[in-house]
Amino acid sequence: MQFIDEATIWVQAGKGGNGALSFRREKYIPEGGPDGGDGGEGGDVLLVADDQLNTLVDFRFQPRYRGKSGETGGGRNKTGARGEDAVVRVPVGTTVVDESTLETLGDLTVVGQRLLVAKGGRHGMGNTRFKTSTNRAPRKTMPGAPGELRQLRLQLKLLADVGLIGLPNAGKSTLIGQISSANPKVADYPFTTLVPNLGVVSAGTDSSFVVADIPGLIEGAAEGAGLGVQFLRHIARTRVLLHLVDVSPADGIPVIDAIELVERELATYAPALLEKDIWIALSKIDQLETKALAALERKVRKRWPERRVLALSALADTGLQALINSLMQSVAEFRRQYAQDADFRAAHDEYEARLAREVTEAALTARPIRANPTSGVEVAIGVDPDEHWEDDFDDDGVEVIDVRD
């Protein structure tokens, strides 16, 4: 299945049903009076998180969703039926952004969570509503209101505890394949990983965490070089960033320079990413002598004294169990603090919201939008939402119903 983590859709809620213009007509009951009922409410459009989905590819083929219109009211004060809601399934971890206002409407992070994205139109009112002591036979009705129309951008962010970052060929895919049940493609050339991979790491009985491996970053990624930074949003929800750096890279770039290069790209994309707990993992240490490795570790620790520095070799299975135990301990401590400490939870939620705004802004900068000249709706350049909708709603005229028995 193709991995698509971003899509644009158009949603339109149903129009409210028109109110009815009707008068009671029965034998032996002269001047029966008005009995036109209200129309039905328009159907809403809702998104619901579904753990059976893991990509937004379906929205490339079906980008339009519409709620049903409410039915027109009837005589004898009958209210029209409510329009059926349009319920759209999306993967867990989907962020929803209104491209007209750039407002984040919601974040669907829990299975079954629902989000109202387009509200159905209000029902129209029948002529019974307008009866007064001085106007006993009103011929006035009110049509139903149109439903909301929105252009939405869906962004999928994988839910993981640990994110693997680094230059291409740093050993990220090999590592996630060794410590988890994931089976990523591994080869000796750059950009082997073209889409993010998820792996569940078991750290004992009832203890596990999720690792996300994203494609490697290169210099200029924030400007679109290589695979760009299109997949960096998938590490936005992680608790720990594990920065893998090859101790003996084929291109000869020094370790310190390699670390700084990747972090410059993170800062360009979303500065708040650098506020995460970042660990430095010296990778492929089996290719380095013991003395040289010790000197390199001292150099890295001196440059980043506040960070945890580890040495490992996924291929030689060196340092992996210690890495798993340390990560599990860190993730478990975060979960405990988040559950028990209200101040910590509030501060973290504020940080997550700020990071989400930066990630959204970065995505919108990468794909500019413009205002459509006819509808006024802002859309991605090259896309015309007017081509996606046909005005097949009922007209706003009233419907006259005479009831005779």
DONU-435972 format. One line per field, with one value per residue (C-alpha): residue in three letters; x, y, z. Coordinates in pm, 1 decimal. Layout:
REM DONU-435972
resn = c(ALA/...)
east = c(X/...)
north = c(Y/...)
up = c(Z/...)
//
This chain:
REM DONU-435972
resn = c(MET/GLN/PHE/ILE/ASP/GLU/ALA/THR/ILE/TRP/VAL/GLN/ALA/GLY/LYS/GLY/GLY/ASN/GLY/ALA/LEU/SER/PHE/ARG/ARG/GLU/LYS/TYR/ILE/PRO/GLU/GLY/GLY/PRO/ASP/GLY/GLY/ASP/GLY/GLY/GLU/GLY/GLY/ASP/VAL/LEU/LEU/VAL/ALA/ASP/ASP/GLN/LEU/ASN/THR/LEU/VAL/ASP/PHE/ARG/PHE/GLN/PRO/ARG/TYR/ARG/GLY/LYS/SER/GLY/GLU/THR/GLY/GLY/GLY/ARG/ASN/LYS/THR/GLY/ALA/ARG/GLY/GLU/ASP/ALA/VAL/VAL/ARG/VAL/PRO/VAL/GLY/THR/THR/VAL/VAL/ASP/GLU/SER/THR/LEU/GLU/THR/LEU/GLY/ASP/LEU/THR/VAL/VAL/GLY/GLN/ARG/LEU/LEU/VAL/ALA/LYS/GLY/GLY/ARG/HIS/GLY/MET/GLY/ASN/THR/ARG/PHE/LYS/THR/SER/THR/ASN/ARG/ALA/PRO/ARG/LYS/THR/MET/PRO/GLY/ALA/PRO/GLY/GLU/LEU/ARG/GLN/LEU/ARG/LEU/GLN/LEU/LYS/LEU/LEU/ALA/ASP/VAL/GLY/LEU/ILE/GLY/LEU/PRO/ASN/ALA/GLY/LYS/SER/THR/LEU/ILE/GLY/GLN/ILE/SER/SER/ALA/ASN/PRO/LYS/VAL/ALA/ASP/TYR/PRO/PHE/THR/THR/LEU/VAL/PRO/ASN/LEU/GLY/VAL/VAL/SER/ALA/GLY/THR/ASP/SER/SER/PHE/VAL/VAL/ALA/ASP/ILE/PRO/GLY/LEU/ILE/GLU/GLY/ALA/ALA/GLU/GLY/ALA/GLY/LEU/GLY/VAL/GLN/PHE/LEU/ARG/HIS/ILE/ALA/ARG/THR/ARG/VAL/LEU/LEU/HIS/LEU/VAL/ASP/VAL/SER/PRO/ALA/ASP/GLY/ILE/PRO/VAL/ILE/ASP/ALA/ILE/GLU/LEU/VAL/GLU/ARG/GLU/LEU/ALA/THR/TYR/ALA/PRO/ALA/LEU/LEU/GLU/LYS/ASP/ILE/TRP/ILE/ALA/LEU/SER/LYS/ILE/ASP/GLN/LEU/GLU/THR/LYS/ALA/LEU/ALA/ALA/LEU/GLU/ARG/LYS/VAL/ARG/LYS/ARG/TRP/PRO/GLU/ARG/ARG/VAL/LEU/ALA/LEU/SER/ALA/LEU/ALA/ASP/THR/GLY/LEU/GLN/ALA/LEU/ILE/ASN/SER/LEU/MET/GLN/SER/VAL/ALA/GLU/PHE/ARG/ARG/GLN/TYR/ALA/GLN/ASP/ALA/ASP/PHE/ARG/ALA/ALA/HIS/ASP/GLU/TYR/GLU/ALA/ARG/LEU/ALA/ARG/GLU/VAL/THR/GLU/ALA/ALA/LEU/THR/ALA/ARG/PRO/ILE/ARG/ALA/ASN/PRO/THR/SER/GLY/VAL/GLU/VAL/ALA/ILE/GLY/VAL/ASP/PRO/ASP/GLU/HIS/TRP/GLU/ASP/ASP/PHE/ASP/ASP/ASP/GLY/VAL/GLU/VAL/ILE/ASP/VAL/ARG/ASP)
east = c(0.0/124.2/214.0/49.7/70.8/-95.0/-412.7/-658.1/-1030.3/-1346.0/-1637.6/-1984.9/-2255.7/-2615.5/-2856.3/-3140.5/-3481.6/-3725.6/-4025.6/-4367.6/-4651.0/-4970.1/-5319.9/-5544.6/-5826.5/-6079.9/-6451.7/-6664.2/-6359.7/-6360.2/-6055.2/-5840.5/-5535.7/-5170.5/-5010.4/-4686.7/-4403.8/-4035.5/-3771.2/-3511.7/-3159.5/-2883.9/-2646.6/-2300.7/-1963.2/-1756.1/-1413.3/-1356.2/-1020.6/-987.2/-693.7/-750.8/-614.3/-249.8/-234.1/-430.8/-405.5/-783.6/-834.2/-629.6/-908.9/-1210.4/-1149.9/-1513.4/-1757.5/-2104.7/-2376.0/-2733.5/-2977.8/-3269.4/-3611.6/-3878.6/-4144.7/-4497.4/-4855.6/-5014.9/-4706.9/-4483.5/-4113.9/-3885.8/-3636.5/-3285.2/-3017.8/-2782.9/-2435.1/-2129.4/-1883.6/-1530.4/-1274.6/-916.2/-604.3/-529.1/-280.9/-443.7/-429.5/-702.3/-630.5/-877.2/-682.7/-896.0/-816.0/-503.6/-674.1/-604.9/-950.8/-843.1/-603.9/-745.3/-515.4/-754.5/-937.9/-1301.9/-1244.9/-1482.2/-1437.4/-1711.2/-1560.9/-1872.7/-2198.2/-2526.1/-2752.4/-3027.6/-3377.9/-3624.1/-3947.3/-4300.7/-4577.7/-4717.7/-4424.6/-4542.6/-4901.0/-4993.4/-5308.9/-5321.6/-5199.3/-5392.0/-5321.4/-4952.8/-4811.6/-4457.2/-4198.2/-3823.1/-3589.9/-3324.1/-2972.3/-2684.3/-2435.0/-2071.8/-1824.8/-1460.4/-1134.6/-931.4/-576.2/-523.8/-177.6/-88.5/162.5/267.9/227.3/564.0/760.5/1107.5/1207.4/1521.6/1693.3/2025.0/2197.8/2137.7/2321.0/2357.7/2216.4/1861.3/1684.5/1928.0/1871.2/1491.3/1507.5/1726.1/1539.6/1182.2/966.8/981.5/1128.1/1257.7/1458.9/1834.1/2102.7/2445.3/2330.0/2165.7/1789.7/1709.7/1422.8/1169.9/878.2/860.8/870.7/720.7/844.3/725.5/1013.8/954.8/1142.8/1006.9/669.8/402.2/668.8/708.4/745.2/712.7/1001.7/964.0/1234.4/1214.9/1414.7/1760.6/1819.0/2089.7/2213.3/1949.2/1664.9/1457.9/1480.0/1376.2/1709.9/1696.4/1358.7/1323.8/1166.5/823.3/841.1/970.5/615.5/620.6/867.0/660.9/475.1/781.2/917.2/1282.5/1480.1/1760.5/2014.0/2222.9/2557.0/2798.3/3141.2/3314.8/3099.0/3180.1/3164.7/3418.0/3208.4/3324.6/3086.8/3043.3/2967.0/2718.5/2527.7/2518.8/2405.5/2100.8/2005.6/2028.2/1768.9/1548.0/1574.1/1486.2/1182.9/1047.5/1271.0/1063.3/1190.8/1527.4/1352.7/1284.1/1502.4/1770.2/2007.2/2318.2/2395.3/2735.5/2655.1/2862.1/3126.4/3248.9/3432.8/3634.3/3918.7/3856.7/4089.9/3952.9/3595.9/3674.3/3830.8/3528.3/3286.3/3477.1/3466.3/3091.0/3016.9/3225.9/3030.3/2688.6/2738.1/2362.4/2282.9/2300.1/2564.6/2561.1/2776.4/2627.1/2650.6/2325.9/2504.2/2729.7/2450.9/2662.7/2494.4/2141.6/1999.7/2135.1/1976.9/1638.5/1646.4/1740.0/1473.3/1208.2/1301.4/1277.2/943.0/797.9/906.3/742.5/418.3/419.1/481.3/219.9/-40.3/34.8/174.5/-83.2/176.4/399.1/99.8/-7.7/343.7/383.4/45.5/139.9/468.1/291.2/46.2/331.4/520.8/206.3/166.1/525.9/486.0/163.0/323.2/616.4/379.8/178.3/495.3/597.5/264.0/134.2/-235.2/-436.4/-792.2/-1024.2/-1163.7/-1520.3/-1586.5/-1341.3/-1224.6/-847.7/-707.2/-377.2/-228.5/-344.7/-665.0/-1011.4/-1273.0/-1553.0/-1478.3/-1551.4/-1906.5/-2228.7/-2510.6/-2773.1/-2938.3/-3308.5/-3393.0/-3480.2/-3842.1/-4127.0/-4332.2/-4711.0/-4892.2/-5272.6/-5400.3/-5747.9/-5923.1)
north = c(0.0/348.0/561.5/905.4/1132.0/1445.7/1509.8/1789.2/1726.4/1932.4/1885.5/2035.2/1985.8/1938.7/2225.1/2263.9/2164.7/2439.2/2523.2/2431.3/2665.0/2477.7/2534.3/2287.7/2180.5/1944.2/1897.9/2088.8/2279.3/2619.9/2839.7/2555.9/2781.3/2729.2/2389.4/2405.3/2219.2/2302.6/2152.3/1903.3/1992.1/1946.1/1654.4/1719.8/1601.5/1425.2/1264.3/957.0/800.2/439.9/217.8/1.4/280.6/384.0/609.9/891.6/739.8/693.8/1069.5/1108.9/928.2/1052.7/1408.6/1524.2/1448.3/1585.9/1556.3/1499.4/1789.1/1799.8/1723.4/1987.8/2018.6/1895.8/1977.8/1889.7/2039.0/1756.1/1824.7/1717.8/1439.0/1534.4/1489.2/1192.9/1273.4/1200.7/1007.3/995.3/750.4/873.7/713.4/765.5/1052.3/1276.2/1652.3/1856.1/2210.6/2453.7/2592.7/2908.6/3023.9/2812.3/2704.5/2360.2/2214.4/1907.2/1621.6/1269.3/1068.8/816.7/532.0/626.3/996.7/1209.7/1561.8/1781.9/1959.7/2094.7/2182.3/2114.0/2404.2/2513.3/2403.0/2635.6/2731.6/2657.3/2912.7/2783.5/2957.2/3297.9/3278.8/3567.0/3711.9/3966.2/3741.1/3416.7/3300.0/3375.8/3291.4/3342.1/3064.7/3051.3/2844.4/2619.6/2758.6/2620.8/2389.5/2479.5/2435.1/2385.0/2289.4/2083.6/1963.9/1629.3/1561.9/1221.8/1216.9/872.3/800.2/695.4/730.9/746.8/903.9/806.4/1091.0/1127.4/1149.5/882.8/555.0/629.4/284.9/384.3/110.9/-154.1/-44.3/-48.5/-388.9/-525.1/-391.5/-431.2/-651.2/-401.1/-523.2/-214.2/-219.9/-214.7/-144.3/21.4/326.5/654.0/701.1/334.6/448.2/636.8/638.3/627.9/290.9/201.9/-70.1/-190.0/-258.5/-504.9/-428.2/-705.1/-824.2/-562.9/-306.2/-171.0/147.1/249.6/368.9/571.7/567.9/852.4/900.8/1054.4/1429.0/1602.6/1960.1/2183.7/1946.5/2238.3/2388.4/2061.7/1883.5/1505.3/1396.4/1732.9/1753.9/1627.1/1338.9/1534.7/1582.4/1214.6/1281.0/1571.0/1343.3/1153.1/1182.3/1115.5/1186.3/935.5/1099.2/831.2/937.8/715.1/718.3/631.1/768.7/701.0/1072.8/1155.0/1422.8/1466.9/1343.0/1685.3/1845.8/1569.2/1624.1/2001.6/1966.4/1758.7/1982.5/2292.2/2133.7/2056.7/2416.8/2548.1/2322.2/2368.1/2520.3/2360.4/2016.6/2101.3/2135.3/1762.4/1519.0/1444.5/1152.3/1106.8/750.9/684.4/416.6/142.9/147.4/-195.9/-8.4/202.2/113.1/132.4/425.3/625.6/559.1/672.0/994.0/1056.9/1003.2/1255.7/1507.1/1469.5/1488.4/1803.9/1963.4/1857.6/1804.9/1811.1/1520.0/1147.9/995.0/623.2/398.3/104.8/-124.4/-269.1/-514.2/-648.2/-628.7/-405.4/-174.5/-252.1/-396.2/-104.9/130.7/-44.8/-38.1/331.1/431.1/226.3/389.6/737.1/668.0/510.6/810.4/1046.9/847.2/847.2/1222.9/1303.5/1095.1/1217.8/1572.1/1830.7/2107.9/1882.8/1777.6/2138.4/2247.6/1953.4/2014.5/2379.4/2269.4/2015.0/2281.8/2520.8/2250.8/2155.2/2517.1/2527.9/2198.9/2320.1/2650.1/2463.8/2244.2/2542.5/2726.5/2428.0/2435.8/2793.5/2866.5/3135.0/3268.1/3130.0/3429.0/3296.3/3130.5/3317.8/2985.7/2963.6/2658.6/2498.9/2655.3/2473.6/2343.1/2487.5/2375.8/2502.0/2205.9/1967.8/2074.1/2096.9/2301.3/2030.4/2162.3/2232.0/2590.7/2832.3/2867.4/2758.7/2450.9/2489.1/2189.6/2185.1/1904.1/1776.3/1477.0)
up = c(0.0/-87.6/215.7/186.7/492.0/358.8/163.3/85.6/101.0/56.7/294.2/273.7/530.3/421.8/371.8/620.0/489.7/390.1/604.7/461.3/370.7/450.3/590.4/760.8/528.7/680.7/636.6/886.8/1014.1/849.7/878.9/1011.5/1029.2/934.9/988.6/789.8/965.3/997.3/772.6/894.3/1005.7/749.0/798.4/948.3/824.1/1090.2/1094.1/1309.7/1402.9/1287.0/1383.5/1075.5/853.5/835.5/528.7/366.2/18.9/-14.6/-6.2/-323.6/-509.7/-311.8/-187.9/-159.7/121.7/169.1/431.3/321.6/311.9/554.3/412.2/362.2/631.8/569.8/647.4/979.1/1144.9/1027.5/1068.9/785.5/849.1/950.4/683.4/723.0/851.9/640.4/860.4/719.6/860.5/902.3/1055.9/1423.0/1448.8/1185.9/1233.6/1062.3/940.1/781.1/486.5/467.4/820.6/886.1/1208.4/1349.0/1401.9/1591.9/1647.6/1628.0/1853.2/2011.9/1840.7/1791.1/1854.3/1646.0/1512.3/1365.8/1063.3/888.5/1064.3/888.9/796.6/1035.1/952.5/785.3/961.4/846.7/842.6/1172.6/1342.3/1219.1/1346.9/1576.4/1724.4/1445.3/1162.1/1183.0/828.8/768.3/426.7/542.2/570.5/616.8/395.4/541.7/583.9/377.2/544.8/605.2/318.2/403.6/242.9/487.2/493.3/662.0/801.3/939.6/1223.5/1335.6/1705.9/1844.5/2167.2/2008.9/1677.7/1486.2/1301.8/1123.5/788.3/523.0/590.1/961.9/1045.4/1142.8/945.1/1066.3/1425.2/1411.8/1242.2/1522.5/1824.5/1699.8/1481.0/1193.7/866.6/683.4/365.1/440.2/181.6/150.6/-44.7/65.6/91.2/132.5/355.4/144.2/388.1/770.6/946.2/1282.6/1514.9/1856.5/2094.9/2376.3/2697.2/2916.6/3038.7/2969.2/2881.7/2531.2/2331.2/1966.7/1749.7/1428.2/1161.3/909.1/587.1/630.2/621.1/419.1/404.5/251.9/335.1/465.4/116.2/-48.1/-101.2/-96.2/35.3/205.6/547.0/446.5/694.3/994.0/1122.2/1220.5/1502.4/1640.2/1884.8/2007.6/2360.4/2274.0/1957.6/1904.6/1674.7/1504.3/1361.6/1169.3/1336.2/1006.9/725.1/362.4/278.3/550.1/723.5/1087.1/1355.5/1518.8/1181.9/1097.7/1421.9/1376.4/1013.6/1103.7/1393.0/1173.8/946.7/1248.8/1367.3/1021.3/1001.5/1356.0/1626.8/1902.0/1793.9/1951.0/2289.5/2293.8/2483.9/2221.5/2266.7/2054.1/1945.8/1791.6/1534.8/1368.3/1643.7/1531.7/1253.9/1500.9/1736.4/2110.7/2176.0/1884.4/2000.0/2355.9/2225.4/2003.6/2293.0/2506.4/2222.1/2171.5/2545.3/2572.2/2286.5/2426.3/2801.5/2872.2/2641.7/2682.2/2453.8/2371.3/2154.6/1966.6/1668.6/1538.5/1311.0/1590.3/1850.9/2073.2/2321.3/2200.1/2521.8/2723.8/2471.2/2497.3/2877.3/2889.8/2640.2/2820.2/3150.2/2996.9/2826.2/3142.3/3351.5/3106.0/3113.6/3494.6/3519.0/3257.4/3439.7/3793.3/3768.6/3656.1/3613.4/3402.5/3192.5/3133.4/3037.9/2801.1/2638.4/2581.1/2422.4/2201.3/2083.3/2002.7/1815.7/1624.8/1512.5/1389.1/1201.2/1041.8/939.1/786.1/585.7/463.9/365.3/156.4/-27.3/-72.2/-96.4/-273.7/-261.2/-526.9/-723.8/-751.7/-418.6/-197.8/-50.2/-16.9/-189.6/-276.8/-589.2/-899.5/-736.5/-799.9/-544.7/-770.0/-996.3/-709.3/-625.9/-816.4/-666.9/-647.2/-334.0/-333.4/-416.9/-143.8/-257.8/-36.8/-94.5/-76.5/66.6/91.1/306.2/227.3/372.1)
//
